[in-house]
Amino acid sequence: MTQYQDKAVWELCRQGFHGVAADAEAAWSKGEDFRLGEPLPLARELLELIRIANWETQRQAA
């Protein structure tokens, strides 16, 4: 996983979203984008980390 993906997973865990963090890690490990299944009260910065992490996944696949 990339640095931004690691940061996003760590931040999700830090905010108590352990299941979401596990889902994100699983998706990125398979080279897939991660999408939130439901709206969560996440900070804008964390949403941006997830967006960048997804972009990195697409870039690695190219």
C-alpha positions in Angstrom: 0.0 0.0 0.0 1.1 3.6 -0.6 1.8 6.2 2.0 -1.5 7.9 1.5 -3.4 4.6 1.8 -1.6 3.8 5.0 -2.4 7.3 6.4 -6.0 6.9 5.5 -6.3 3.5 7.1 -4.5 4.8 10.2 -6.7 7.9 10.4 -9.9 5.8 10.0 -8.7 3.5 12.9 -7.8 6.5 15.0 -11.3 7.9 14.6 -12.9 4.6 15.6 -13.9 3.3 12.2 -12.0 0.0 12.4 -14.4 -1.9 10.1 -14.3 0.8 7.5 -10.5 0.9 7.7 -10.4 -2.9 7.1 -12.6 -2.6 4.1 -10.4 0.2 2.7 -7.3 -1.8 3.2 -8.8 -4.8 1.6 -9.9 -2.8 -1.5 -6.6 -1.1 -1.9 -4.7 -4.3 -1.4 -6.6 -5.8 -4.3 -6.0 -2.7 -6.5 -9.5 -1.5 -6.3 -11.0 1.9 -5.3 -12.6 2.2 -1.9 -16.0 3.7 -1.6 -17.8 4.4 1.6 -20.9 2.3 1.9 -22.7 4.8 4.0 -22.2 8.5 4.8 -19.9 8.9 7.8 -19.0 12.0 9.9 -15.5 12.2 8.4 -13.3 15.2 8.3 -12.8 16.8 4.9 -9.0 16.0 5.2 -9.7 12.3 5.6 -12.1 12.3 2.6 -9.3 13.9 0.6 -6.8 11.2 1.8 -9.3 8.6 0.6 -9.6 10.4 -2.8 -5.8 10.5 -3.2 -5.4 6.9 -2.1 -8.0 5.8 -4.8 -6.2 7.9 -7.4 -2.9 6.2 -6.5 -4.6 2.8 -6.9 -5.7 3.8 -10.4 -2.2 5.1 -11.2 -0.6 1.9 -10.1 -3.0 -0.1 -12.3 -2.1 1.9 -15.4 
